[in-house]
């Protein structure tokens, strides 16, 4: 019984997310410093709008590349995670293909990744709890990752519409005249960056913790613990008299003659 290590794919997702977090962090600091400086100095920001958006446009290619790479890495990572569970006989509701491509299907991608991640966490935690003897010092708290997963997905669903300018449409519908376009531009951008940064940091933590779980399960499988357990289970479940159990109804077996 063997599984393919998912460590490399997990690290790819982690470091792509880290690059994204650094980019968002730098951009957030630039906008925040400029907004604060503008309020103190009567409208003149520390960083001009030209400089801020020039920074954004110059790194746009890197940003788009990292976003695409992160999406591909995440799909491949989750697909292999489900595939490894299936390899060791763990049944999953979604197959590897469905787990990976679920991100690409409109409307389905609001639910499928969340459910797949939940199944990955639950099945790996169950494996670690059952065969923890390989590393008793490594303890996972049941439910902690599920709460982290819920926070990650809730933020993602909340911030997704903001990417399409729906906040501006909402303000137009509410007719809040005292909120100017400049005000919305500054604080709306600042709030969106803060949420994106928080979302990325939570995602980083989730990827890291699930990676630890996967490594633990890989060590358990490599040690042959699961294979020994299944062999023992087969022996325990085997009938006491296989010949008698396998005989069809009405099968005649002549008695053994007594020696004369």
N, C-alpha and C positions, 0 to 999 in steps of 0.2 A: 504494500500500500504506500503510494508516494503522492505528494502534491507538489505543485510548482511554486517556488518561493515568490511571494508577492511584495517582498521588501523593496525592490528597486522601483516598482510602480508606485508604491506608497511614498517613497522619497521624492519621486518626480512630482507627485501631486503636492507634497509638502513644500518643496522649494519653489515651485511655480507660484503657490499661494503666498509664500514669504516675499517673493519679488513684488507681487501685486500689493501686498500690505505696505511694503517700503515705499512704493510709488504713491499710494494713496496717502500715506503718512506725510510725505514731503509736500504733496500738493495741498493737504489740509493745513499744514503749518503755514504755508505761503499765504493762503487765503485768510486764515485766522489773523495772522500778524498784520496783513494789509487792512482788514476790516477794523481791527482795534486801533491801529495807527490813524486810520481815516477819521474815526470818531474823536480822537484826541486832537488831531491837527485840522479839524474843520474840513473834512472831505478829501484830504490828500493822503492817499494810502502809501504805506511803506513800499509795497510792490505795486507798480502800475498794472492796470488791467491788461495792457499790452504785454508786459513781462509775464504775467501769470498765464495768460492764454497762449503766449508763445511757448512757454514751458510745456503746457499741455499738448500743443500741436507737435512740438519737436519729439516728444516721447509717445505720441499717439501710435506710431508704428510698433514700438516696443510693447506698449500697453495692449494693442490688438493681438499681437503675436503671443504674448503671455496668456491672454484670455483664451485664445484658440487652443494653445498648448495645454492649458489647465483643463479645459473641457475634454479634450481627447484623453489626457492622462487619467482624469477622473472616471471616464467611461470604461477605459481599459482596466483600471484598478478594481472597480466595483464588479466588473464582469469576471475577472479572475478570482476575486474573493468568493463569489457565488460558485464558480467552477470548482474551486478547491474544496468547498463544503460538499459538493456533489460527489467529488472523487473519493471522499472518505465515508460515503454512504449517508450523508445528512441530506434529508429532503428539504427543498426550498420551494416556496410558492412561485417564484420567478426564476427562469433559467438565466444563464450567463448573457445570452443575446438580449433578452428582454431587460435585464438589469442595466446593460450598457446603453442600449439605444433608447431606453425610456426617457432620457433627457431630451431627445430630438423631436418627440411627437407632441404637437401643440395640445394644450390642456392636460394631456396625460402627464406631461412633465411637471405639473403642479402637485402630483400625488405620487407617481411611481418612484422617483428617487428617494423620497421620504420613507416609503414603505420598504424599499429594497435595503436602505441603510439600516432601518430598524431590524430587519430580518438578519442582516449580516452581524449586527451587534448581539442580538439575542442568541443566535446559534453559536457564535464564538464564545460568548460568556458561558453558555451551557456546557460547552466542551471543556473550558478551563475549570469550571466548578466540578465537573465530574472526574477529571484526570489531573487535578492540581498537584498531585504528589511529585511531579517532576521538578517543580520549583515552588515549594511551599511558602517561600518568602515573598512571592509575588501575588499580591491580593488585589482583586478587582471588586469594587463595590457595585453590586447589582442595582440598576436603576440610574446610576450617575450618568452614564453615557446616553441613556434614553432621554434624560432631561436636557442634556447638551444638544442632542439631535433635534429635540423639539424647539429649543431656542434658536438654533441655526436655521431651521426651515421656516419658523415663524418670521424671523427677520428677513429672510430671502423673499417670502411671499409679500411682506409689507413693503420692501424697497423696490421690488420689481416694477410696479406701476409708476414709481417716481422717475424711472429711467425714461419714460415716454412723455414727460412733461404734464402728467395728469394733475400735479399740484397747481400749476398755473390755471388749468381749466377749472379746478375746484374754486379757486379764488375769484375767477370771473363769474362763476355761477352764484357765489355768495355776495358778489359786488362789494368787496371790502376796499373802499376807495383809499383808506388811510395807509394801506400797504402798497407802496409804490413799486414800480418795476425794478428799480435799482435795489430796493430793500429786499425784494424777493430774490433777485440775482445773487446778492451777497449772502444772505442768511439761508436761502434755499440751497445754494450750492454748498455752503458750509455744513448744513444739516445732512445733506445727502452724502457728502464725503465722510462725515462722522459715522453715519449708519453703515456705509460700505466698509469702512475701516473696522468697525466693530464686528460686522458680519464675517469679514475675512479672518480676523483674529480668532473668533469662535470656531470657524471652519478649520483653521490651523490646529487648534487644540483637539478637535474631534478626529481629524485625520491622524494626528500623533497617537491618540489613545487607542483608536481602532487598529493602528499599525502594531502597537504593543500586544494587543489581543491576538492578531494574526501570527505574530512571531511566537507567542506562547503556544498556539495550536500547532504551528509547524514543528516546534521542538517536541511536543507531545507525540505527534505522528512519527517523527524521525526516531524517537526512542522506542517505537514499536508498542507503545502502551495500548493504543486503540486496537491494533491487530491482535494482541494477546487477549484483550477484553472480548473481541468478537469471537475468537476461537473458543474461549471458555464458555461464552454464551451459547454457542452452537452445541458444545458438549452437554451443557446443562439442559438444553431444550430437546436434545435427541431422545427418541423413545428408548425404553429399557430393552425391548426386544424388537429390533428393526424388522426381522423376518415376519413376525406375527403382525406387526403394525402395517406392513406393506402388503399382506395377503388380502386379496379382494374378498368380499362377502361370499360365503358358500364354498370357499376354497377348502378342499379336503386334504388333510395331512394325516397319513397313516401313523398310528402309534409305533413307537420303536419296540420291536419284538424283544421279549425277555430271553436271555440266553438259557438254553435248556441244559 
